[in-house]
Amino acid sequence: MAMKSLLPSLWKKGETPSKREEEHPFYSLQREMNRLFDDFFRGFDLEPFATMEDRYAGFTPSIDVRENDDALTIKAEIPGIDEKDVEVLVSDDSVTIKGEKKEEQEDKGKDYYRLERTYGSFHRVIPLPKGINLEKVEATFKNGLLSIKLPKTEEAQTKSKKIPISTE
């Protein structure tokens, strides 16, 4: 193989090297092995700095929404946050939960001093169906669990009707 065939700048117009990289069997084997390892380790967070990235990526509380005949209940898990750092806003079509998490860890030893501060805010918007009585919405906060009870209006409670199913 001539040295000229390895340098693209020396190829004549329309000329290609004798064997392209993607046609080489070892390159395709390497690509396939990389894909297998990527698929296998996906979700394990084995990157060397994954824990540091997670710490600074922000905080998103887990939300649980349940509906029954007379109300809609939203529960948000927000551990490590005081109730004064959480705000709940209700409008005709959504509930917004906002908050700010502040964490400080201090560690003193004989020969060292370590202080870590972490700050982050979160913002979740949950869409609401029509027929929520905004005047009677209640929110409680206990042990890192925020519960919001959104009662339905009388009209919304009686609006649904159970339809019997017949067989043929």
C-alpha positions as CSV (number, residue, x, y, z in Angstrom):
1,M,0.0,0.0,0.0
2,A,1.4,3.4,-1.0
3,M,1.7,6.2,1.5
4,K,-0.3,8.4,-0.9
5,S,-3.4,6.3,-0.3
6,L,-3.3,7.1,3.5
7,L,-3.4,10.9,3.1
8,P,-6.7,12.2,1.9
9,S,-5.2,15.5,0.8
10,L,-3.1,13.7,-1.8
11,W,-6.0,11.7,-3.3
12,K,-7.0,12.5,-6.8
13,K,-10.5,13.7,-7.3
14,G,-13.0,10.8,-7.0
15,E,-10.3,8.5,-5.6
16,T,-10.8,6.7,-2.3
17,P,-8.5,4.7,-0.2
18,S,-8.3,0.9,-0.9
19,K,-10.1,-0.1,2.3
20,R,-12.2,2.4,4.3
21,E,-12.1,2.3,8.1
22,E,-15.7,1.2,8.6
23,E,-15.2,-1.8,6.3
24,H,-12.4,-3.2,8.5
25,P,-13.6,-6.2,10.6
26,F,-11.9,-5.1,13.8
27,Y,-13.5,-1.7,13.8
28,S,-17.0,-3.2,13.4
29,L,-16.1,-5.6,16.3
30,Q,-14.9,-2.7,18.4
31,R,-18.1,-0.7,17.7
32,E,-20.3,-3.7,18.6
33,M,-18.4,-4.4,21.9
34,N,-18.7,-0.7,22.8
35,R,-22.4,-0.8,22.2
36,L,-22.8,-3.9,24.3
37,F,-20.9,-2.4,27.2
38,D,-22.8,0.9,27.0
39,D,-26.1,-1.0,27.0
40,F,-25.1,-3.2,29.9
41,F,-23.8,-0.5,32.2
42,R,-26.5,2.1,31.3
43,G,-28.3,3.1,34.6
44,F,-25.5,2.0,36.9
45,D,-24.0,5.5,37.1
46,L,-20.4,4.1,36.9
47,E,-18.9,7.2,35.5
48,P,-16.2,8.5,37.8
49,F,-17.8,11.8,38.6
50,A,-21.5,10.7,38.5
51,T,-22.0,11.4,42.2
52,M,-20.6,14.9,41.9
53,E,-22.8,15.6,38.9
54,D,-25.9,14.3,40.7
55,R,-25.2,16.5,43.7
56,Y,-25.2,19.7,41.5
57,A,-27.8,18.6,38.9
58,G,-30.7,19.9,41.1
59,F,-33.5,18.3,43.0
60,T,-36.8,17.1,41.7
61,P,-39.3,15.8,44.3
62,S,-41.2,12.6,43.6
63,I,-44.9,13.3,43.1
64,D,-47.9,11.1,43.7
65,V,-51.3,12.2,42.3
66,R,-54.5,10.3,43.3
67,E,-58.1,11.1,42.4
68,N,-61.3,9.8,44.0
69,D,-65.0,10.8,43.7
70,D,-64.7,13.9,45.9
71,A,-61.1,15.2,45.7
72,L,-57.7,15.1,44.1
73,T,-54.7,14.5,46.4
74,I,-51.1,15.4,45.6
75,K,-48.3,14.1,47.7
76,A,-44.7,15.3,47.2
77,E,-41.6,13.9,48.9
78,I,-39.3,16.7,49.8
79,P,-37.0,15.5,52.6
80,G,-34.5,17.9,54.1
81,I,-36.5,21.0,53.4
82,D,-38.3,23.2,55.9
83,E,-42.0,24.1,55.3
84,K,-41.0,27.8,55.1
85,D,-38.8,27.0,52.1
86,V,-41.8,25.5,50.2
87,E,-44.5,27.4,48.2
88,V,-47.7,26.0,46.8
89,L,-49.6,28.0,44.2
90,V,-53.0,26.9,42.8
91,S,-54.7,28.2,39.7
92,D,-57.7,27.1,37.6
93,D,-55.7,24.6,35.6
94,S,-52.5,23.7,37.6
95,V,-50.8,23.4,41.0
96,T,-47.2,24.7,41.2
97,I,-44.9,23.5,43.9
98,K,-41.7,25.5,44.4
99,G,-39.0,25.3,46.9
100,E,-35.3,25.7,47.7
101,K,-33.1,23.2,49.3
102,K,-30.1,24.4,51.3
103,E,-27.7,21.9,52.8
104,E,-24.5,22.4,54.7
105,Q,-22.2,19.7,56.0
106,E,-19.3,20.5,58.3
107,D,-16.7,18.1,59.4
108,K,-13.9,19.0,61.8
109,G,-11.0,16.8,62.7
110,K,-7.6,17.2,64.4
111,D,-5.8,17.9,61.1
112,Y,-8.6,19.0,58.8
113,Y,-11.7,21.0,58.3
114,R,-14.3,20.3,55.6
115,L,-17.4,22.4,54.8
116,E,-19.7,21.6,51.9
117,R,-22.7,23.7,50.9
118,T,-25.3,22.6,48.4
119,Y,-28.1,24.9,47.2
120,G,-30.8,24.1,44.7
121,S,-34.3,25.0,43.8
122,F,-37.1,22.9,42.3
123,H,-40.3,23.8,40.5
124,R,-43.0,21.3,39.6
125,V,-46.3,22.1,37.8
126,I,-49.1,19.5,37.9
127,P,-52.0,20.1,35.5
128,L,-55.5,19.9,37.0
129,P,-58.8,18.8,35.6
130,K,-61.8,21.2,35.5
131,G,-64.0,21.4,38.5
132,I,-61.6,21.9,41.4
133,N,-62.9,24.0,44.3
134,L,-60.0,26.5,44.7
135,E,-61.5,28.0,47.9
136,K,-61.2,24.8,49.9
137,V,-57.7,23.6,48.9
138,E,-55.6,22.5,51.9
139,A,-51.9,21.8,52.2
140,T,-50.1,20.1,55.0
141,F,-46.4,19.4,55.6
142,K,-45.0,16.8,58.0
143,N,-41.7,15.0,58.1
144,G,-40.7,15.9,54.5
145,L,-44.1,15.0,53.0
146,L,-46.2,17.7,51.4
147,S,-49.9,16.7,51.0
148,I,-52.3,18.9,49.0
149,K,-56.0,18.1,49.0
150,L,-58.0,19.6,46.2
151,P,-61.7,19.0,46.7
152,K,-63.9,18.8,43.6
153,T,-66.9,21.1,43.1
154,E,-70.4,19.7,43.6
155,E,-70.9,19.9,39.8
156,A,-67.7,17.9,39.1
157,Q,-68.7,15.2,41.6
158,T,-72.1,14.6,40.1
159,K,-71.0,15.1,36.5
160,S,-69.7,11.6,36.0
161,K,-72.2,8.8,35.6
162,K,-71.5,5.1,35.6
163,I,-72.7,3.4,32.4
164,P,-73.8,-0.3,32.7
165,I,-72.1,-2.6,30.2
166,S,-74.3,-5.1,28.5
167,T,-73.3,-8.3,26.7
168,E,-74.5,-9.4,23.4
